[in-house]
Structure formats: structure tokens, C-alpha cells
Amino acid sequence: MSLTAKDVAEITRLLEESSFDELYLEMDGLKLSLRRGAAASLQPGATLVPPTAPPGPPATPSPSPPVLSPVAPAGAASAGAAPAAAAATPPTAPPADPNSVNVPAPLLGTFYRAPKPGAPPFVEIGAKVEADTIIGIIEVMKLMNTVRAGVRGVVTEILGRDGALVEYGETLMRVGKSD
Amino acid sequence: MQIRRILIANRGEIAARVIRTCRHLGIETVLAASEADRDSVPAGLANRTVCIGPPRPTDSYLKVGTLVQAALGVQADAIHPGYGFLSESPALARACEQQGITFIGPTATQIEAVGDKLRARAEAQAAGVPVVPGGAVESVDAAIALAGQIGTPVLVKAVGGGGGRGMKRVDRLEDLRHALELAASEAGAAFGDARVYLERFVTSGRHVEVQILGDGQGEVIHLGERDCSVQRRYQKVIEETPAPGLAEEFCAGLHAAAVRFARRLAYRGAGTVEFLVDVQRHQFYFLEMNARIQVEHPVTEAVTGVDLVAEQIAIAAGAGLRLAQSEVRRRGCAMECRVNAEDPSRDFQPSPGVVREVHWPAGPGVRVDTHIASGSRIPPFYDSLMAKIIVQGADRTSTLAKMQGVIGEARVSGVATNLAFHAAVLADPEFQAGGVDTGFLTRFLERNPLAPQAVVHG
């Protein structure tokens, strides 16, 4: 018995609709832990951990089995990949409805929602955006790259967490299209 | 310092190979993959995969800032660069040094020292290691004078080149001017360094290289040589150890020269010193040093039992050399065939696509390093290496026989491969006799025109 990417997506949806913040599921061979991010929206990623994994990081020469503990900082957006199943899951979940468009990260780096620490975010849920509206910044080695919405509409969901690593192509926001 | 988590800044079989050693050591791995490699075999082996960019290497695997940012973002202690891509990039090594990330490889300064081929030549001379007659040229007239001294044919080589890139053979002095100009402009475009130098073209040469490990403090050991003379357009096809037919004292001289060279640099990590063995003159010359793990390293691992990637990691972690020279023992012979997705009958044109079914050989003394399973994609953006098949045996005859059996066992459908070509080379009397020079494959192809190869579908 193993979890498919589809199963994880379904469990994620159930958690999203519930009033809980965290979910741990242990089955034969697999451990699934889901956690809501700091933002109100749920992270699309999940971490699959085999139950045999020792708790701490292993010592270098130890003959212990490979450790598949989460390597992402808690709540980071993307999937910690155990063999194949989770690795195949792209960090871009399908948009909730056909009128919604994913705004992908144009490059890997640290995502910032505001122009500087403490400043109000570029956009919030409900904000109207044009294709050239700045929705965030991605920092790569001190170089700040402006991220634009690329589409006209209303921000319906914000998935990229402020200060977190985002991968290339990872969904930062969803925008409901308006014509 | 302990290394707990390594960012793998590479793809393909070497990514899988490095991840496997990390798993054996209990070290976590994060694979930095392009969009094309997200669902690859190494992605399945790593603890986590982060997507660093679009498929084209310049947009992903060659982006220093992105890789360093990825390492910082996933809190990796170290970066393993594999081979190719940024493995010999002083910029990546330096960025790691600045960001407090351990670069699993030599220092940026050492990479620069060996990356500049003229400087490497000078270092070799200073270490008492013979170099091919030749040298730097300031002008076309100086070049013609030098070429007159060393005799034609000569090679015009780019200072920033290596591995066969940026080289031109000149047979007549009157062609030298044109070749120099062409080589300089090509080198400027390809390596960002237009400097070129001259070397005597050795007509009958063998490519023999020595694997070394250095602790970065001046202690260096060698793990024997590899003969990589079976080459096509400077691309190695079959490698083996020991080098067939070379006297023990001759090889000992090679080993000692490699160690002297690496000691002079206080080299850190795994590296390879390449030599040209002049068969006619029975001499060897320093060619270049590769400051990284090499494709053919498993040949050395097969006869020594040393996991070179594990030693790279140990050295990077500050553990130094974990074995003394006297503890390095080499048993029997080993041989490697590089299986590429290419069509030998169409001038070895790459054959990207989806691998339908694959069966790799197995058995005692057989190792297959690969990232290709049934259903794997071979993207058109990268090299066509599918697998390295390595066999080990008591002597060359039994090793060669084993390789022939093993190559016959391998099955790949969906893309063209050079498996049949390997079988033909292994059966060739000249190769079977051993000790071929780098001109062997050209001669082989002239006497064995290749029949068009049918791609097995289904």
C-alpha cells in the first residue's frame, strides 16, 4: 500500500476543508505529515517519511539506513521527496477552477511578498492585478528579481511564503481571470 | 566538520552515483534538477528535489547563483558538483567559500591553476613533470618559429580548453597563421579566453591518466592509472586499468609524476592527472589535470575497492586521507564501456527520446552506473551518456571476455545505442591485443564501415 500523488492531493484537500492545522498519517511503509503554512492557504507539498527513519540527522560514517526525514525547513512550500512518489509531484498544483491562473516563480530563489521587511505586501488576496503588476521579489544571491502577475485579474490565493525558498515554476499565487 | 546534507548540482548517472554513496553514508541529498530532470531516476533516489530552472543548461545547471541559493535555501552543508557543468568552475567554488558552504572539490585557486592550461604546464615543469614540447606564443611569427623548432604536425590549443575542446591540428607551417587566428577567435567565444599555445602533435600516443587523492595540506596518494586511449573525437569510449603492456617501472614513473604535480598544488580532493604516452619514444608527457571526479572513476574503484566519492566527501569534511599509499592495493583488471544514446551508423548522432524497455546486465564483478530505466526520457539538452558498464576480472583476458558477455546481455529499446559498436570494438584483434593508441578507433572505423542500425521498438 502506498500513497499516490493523487491520494496526497485528496488528503490535502480534506485538511484544507477542515478546521485543523496539522495532519499526521501513518500507514504500513509510509508516514505522511501535512502542515498549514504561516499564510492562511495550505501548502501544496507533503513530506513522506518511512516509519523506520531515526529521529535525528545521522552521523557521517554510521551504517544506518538512508534517512528520508524532511529536509525542508518546517512549512516550506515544496515536497520533501521520498522515493519516486513525491518526487514526481511538481510544486505546481492544478488551479482550483478553470478561470484561475497560476502565477509561477520565474526562477529559484527566496520569495518576498513585500519590497522590504515590515513594508506592506505588494498584493493581498482580492487585489486587482494587471499583467505587469509586481506581485513579489525573488532574491538570488543578493540580486532582486521582480515578479509580475503576467495576467489580468484578481488574486484569489497566495501560496508563496514570504522569505521561503521557491523553486523554478512553483506556484506563487492564483489569479482569477477577468477580461 | 560534519556534512549532513548535500546539494547535488548535477544530473544523470553521476547524480545517481553520488546520491547512492550519500545514502550509504546516511547523508541526506537534495537534487538540484532542471525541469527536464524532475522525474528522473536520481530525483527518485534523492531525499528531495528542487527545480532550479528550465532544461537548457545555461538556464539551470550552469547558474552559479541559483545553485548556491538552492543550497542555502534547503540548508545544505555542501555541494557536490559531479563532473561537467560547474564542477571545474572557480566561480562556484569561490561562491561556496564565501557563503560557508563546503564545495566537494578543490579550492577555487586550484581549479584556476589547472584550468589555465599554460599555467598547468608551467606548474608541471616546476614539479619536474615532463610536458609535450611547445609553449606559449606571443605572435604569429613566434609561433611559426616555435613550430619550426618542435616540428610539424603541431597542435594549436586553447589555454581555457581541455578534454579535446579548443584544439586544432596543423600539418603545414603555412597553415599555421590561419589556424592560430581561427583557434584564438573560437577560444575567445567558447572559453572567454582567446589565448592559445602550441604543442607537438604526438603521432602515436596513448592516453593514460592517474587517479589521485589529496588532503589539501600537501599529502597526496595515487590509486593507479587508467588507459583511456579508445577515443572518438577526444571522447573516451572504453577505459581500462591497468594500462595494457606498460612496464611496471614505467607506470610507477607516471604515478610518481602525478603525485608530484598534485603535491605542488597541495591539491584537495579527487583529481586526475592526464598523460600522453609517446609509444615510439617510450616517454610520457603531462597533458592536463582534471579537478573533479571523472566519468571513468569506477574502473579505479573496481580494482582498489575504494569509494572515491566517499573519499571526496571525507576530505571535504576535513577528515583528510583515510588511507595511506601502502594501503592502496589494486587487484586484477577492470574495464568500462560507455553506453550512449547515439547512432554509430549516422556518424554517432545523438538519439534522444523515450527509452521503452531496458535491461542492464548484472552478476559478480559487474557494475552498471546509470540513470536510465524503462520509460526514462533522454532529453536532447544534455550529453547522451546512458550508462557505464564496468566489469572486473583477474586478468585482462578474462575481464575482456566478461565485458563481451555483459555487453551482449544489455538490451535497450526505443532509442539507438552504441552497444553493437562496443561489441564490435571488443572483438577487434587490435583491441584484444591491448595497448592501442588514440588513433585506434579512427582506424577501426575505416576498416569496419558501420551498417545502419535498426532501433529496436517495443
Interface residues (C-beta under 8 A of the other chain):
Chain A: P57 P58 A59 T60 P61 S62 P63 S64 P65 P66 V67 L68 S69 V71 A72 P73 S78 A79 G80 A81 A82 P83 A84 A87 A88 P90 P91 L107 L108 G109 T110 E139 V140 M141 L143 A164 L165 E167 Y168 G169 E170
Chain B: Q2 I3 R4 R5 R23 H24 L25 G26 I27 E28 V30 E35 R38 D39 A43 G44 L45 A46 N47 R48 T49 V50 C51 I52 G53 P54 S60 V64 G65 T66 V68 Q69 A70 G73 V74 Q75 A95 I313 A314 A317
